[in-house]
Amino acid sequence: MPHPIRFGVQTWPQHTSWTELRATWQLIDRLGYDTAWTFDHFFPIMSDASGPCLEGWIALAALAAETERVRLGVLVTGNTYRHPAVLANMGATLDHTSGGRLIMGVGAAWFEAEHAAYGIPFGTAAERIRRLDEAAEIVRRLWTEPRVTFEGRDYRLRDAYCEPKPVQRPHPPLMIGGGGEKLMLRVVAKHADCWNTFGTPEVFRRKLAVLREHCRAVGRDPAAIEVSWAGTELLDTPPARARARIAEFLEAGVTHFILGVGAPFDHEALRRFAGEVIPAFRR
């Protein structure tokens, strides 16, 4: 495999407290998970929208200071919420304050109700993916070039700076989340160091075949892109069955497994998975 097998946890920062979230991240760090993630929403999703929801990037910055080794990110940042030049500066700063542990997760955004509530332009899926395509180029260029001028359809930069550059060289990994086969996977092929979506092993086999075609079209080696799965099923599955299911995903081409968990966070389940499932896949 061109990429190591990795395991992460996404803690949904909704219907919870800072104290509970911080304790859970400290546990994730101690247990040896490879990555930890927040999400990028301003009120709860798929639940009571009037409940508490901690902002993903501010929470991530604070959680980075409460952990020591786990790689971290937002799974995934909604591109519509922040100008990509602002996001590039946020990411560069967090890479410094975390000691080079940032994974920059970004996607086209999907939660239309949130956009409507806040008056944030939403647009069609094709429009949002086009904006993401431009944004990914802007972020990467600001992280690697001394000064950037960019003239796109949705974004324009003139002699733009981003200093200091991130700690990681040439830049923090760029994870793109999304599974649309015609447009989104082409953006993944062009820009992503990591790709994240959800689904069964069969879904990943089909989408990876499409991704390989997009990579050939844009001149990239598909093996350069880490493939990650996000979902809730593995943590609640008996360890033997979880190990077997992970083996199926590995055969399909997935190497990074991100467990989605909501509050109240089940610390015992996280310990059990770390002790009885992860060791079977460590080299």
N, C-alpha and C positions, 0 to 999 in steps of 0.2 A: 504494500500500500504506500502511496506517495505521501500520506499524511498520518500522523499518530492517531490512535483511538483516544478520544477525549470525552469527558462527561461534565456537564454543567447543570446549573439550576437557575431557572427564572422565577424569582419571587414577585408575584403581582403586588404592586404597592398600593393596593386598594383594600378598604375595610380592615385596616390594620393600624398599628401605632408605630412611631419611630423606634420605640424601645423594643417591640417585637421584631421589627424588620432588622434592626442592628444585631440583635442576638442571633437571629437566623443566619445572617451573613457571616458572623464570626464563627458559627458552627460549620458552615459550608467551607470556610477557609481552613479550619482545623481538620476537617475530615478528608481533605485532599482532593476535593473536586477541582477540575481544571478551570472552569469558567463560572461566572455568576452574572446575572442580568436583572435589570428592571424592565418596565415597559414605558411607552411614551403616550400616555393618555392623561387627561386633565380631570376627568371624573370616571367612576367605575364603569366597566364594560361588562355586558352579559350578566348583570346583577342590578341591584338598586343603585341607580345613577345618582341619587342624592347623598350617598354615603361618602366617607372620606377617601381621598386618593392623593398620595404624595407625588409631586412632580418628579418625573423619571430622571432627568439630568441632575437636578439639585440633589436628589436622593443618592444618585450614583457617586457624585463627588464626595458626599459625606461618608458613604459606605466604603469608598476607596481608602479613606483615612482610618477606617475601623478594621481593615484587613491588611494582610501582609504579602500574600503570594498569589492569590487567585486572580486570573485574568478577568476583565470585567467590561461590561458594555450595556447599551440599551437595545433590547430586542423587540422591534427595531425602531429607530427614530423615524417619526413621520416627516418626510421632506417638506410637506406643506407648511409646517409649523414654524420653521426658522429659515432665514436666508442661508444658503450654503456657505457663504463667506463667514458669517457669524458662527455657524456650526463648526467650520474648520478651526477657528480660533478657540472655541470651546474644547474641541477634541485635543488640540495641541496642548492647551493648558492642563487638561486632565491627565494627559500622558505624562506630563512633568510631575504633577502632584501625586500620581500613583506610582511613580518609579518605572514608567514604561509598560504599564499593564493594560492599556486601553485596546479594545476591539471596537472599531467604529461600525455599529450597526445602523443601517438606513434602509428605508423602503418608501414606496410611493404614497403611503397613507390610505386608510380604507374606511375610517369611522365617520360616515357622513353626518350623523346626528351631532357629533361633537363640533364639526366644522360649522354646521348651521347654528348651533347654540352660541358660538363665539364669533360668528361673522367672518370666518376664515374661508376664502374662496376654495371650492372643492374641485369642480370641473369633472370631466369624464376620466375614465381609467386611462385612456390613451394620452390625454393631456398630462395627467399626473406622472405617468411613466416617462413621458418626454422631459418633464421638468427634472425627474430623478436622474435621467441620463446626463443632462447638463450639470446637475449638482454634483454627481460623482466625479466628473472631470474637474470641476472647480475645486473640490476638496483636495483631491490628489495633487493638483497643480500647486495650490497654495501651500501644501505640506512639503513640496519638493523643489519649488522654483523661488528665486529671490523676490520676484515681482511678477504679477499676473495681470494681463489684459485679456478679457474674454468677451466676445460678442455673440451671444446666443439668442434664441427666440424668446426665452423667458428670463434670462439673467444676463447682466452686463457688468463687467468689472473693468476698471481703468487704473493701471499702476497700483494694484492692490497688494498689500503686504500681509504676511502671517508670521510673526516672530514672537518668541523663539519657535523654531521648528520642533516637531515632536521629538521625544527621546528616541523612539524606535526608528531604525533606518532600514529601508529608505523612508518608511512611514508606518503608522499603525495599520494592522490588517483592516481592510474594508469588507464588511459583511453586508450583503444585500439580501433582504428578505422578500419573498414573493414567488409565485408559481406559474404565472401566466406564460404559456408556451410560445406565443407569437411575438410579443413585445418585451415582457419582463425578462425572459431568459436571454434575450439578446443583450439587454443591458447588463445582466449578470456576466455574460460571456465577455463583454467589453471591459468591465471595470472591477469585478469582484475578486477578492482573494478568498472569500468564504461565501457560500450560498446557504440560505436557510429557508426551509418550508416545512410543511407537515404532510402526513399521509402514510399509506401503507408501503411496504417494500415494492409492491407492484407499481404504485404511483411513481416512486422514485426511479424505477427502471425506465419507465416511459419518459419521464421528464429529463432524465440524464441522457437518454438517446437524443432528445431534442436539443439539449444544451450542447452536446458534442457537435451537432450540426452547426449551431450558432457559433461555437468556438472556431470551427473550421472556416466559417464565412468571414470572421473578423481577424483570423490569423493568430489565435491563441491556443496553447496547449490545454485541453480540458483538465489534465492532471494537475495543473497549477491551482485549481479551485477546490478548496476544502468543501465537502458536502455535509451539512448538518441538518438534523431532524429536531423538531420541537413538538412536545406533546405531553399528555398527562398519564398515559396508560402504563408506562413502565414502572413508575414508583409504586403504584397500587397493585402490581402483579407479583405473585410469589416469586422468590428469587430464581428458582430453576426455570420457570417459564420466561421471566425477564431475560435471563441469559440466552435462552433459545431464540427469543424474539430479536434480540440485539444481533445475534449471529445471522438472522435472516436479512436484517438491514445492512450489515456489513457485506454480505454477498451481493446486495443490490448496489453498493457503492457509497453508503453513508459511513462516516467515521467520527462524527461529533454528535453526541446525544444530549439534548437540553431538556431537563425535566421541568415542566410548568407546575408551580404550586401556589395555592391561594391560602389566605389566612382563615383560620388559625393554622400556622405552619406546623406540619407534623415532623417534629425533630426525630422521633424514633424511626419513622420511615426513611428519613434521610440517612440516619446512622446505619440502618439495615442495608440499604442499597449500597452505601459506601463500603460496608464490611463484607457483604455476601455476593454482590454482583460485579462491582468494578474490578476487584482483584483478578477475576477470571480473564480480563482483557488487558492487563498490564504486561508489558514486555520486559 
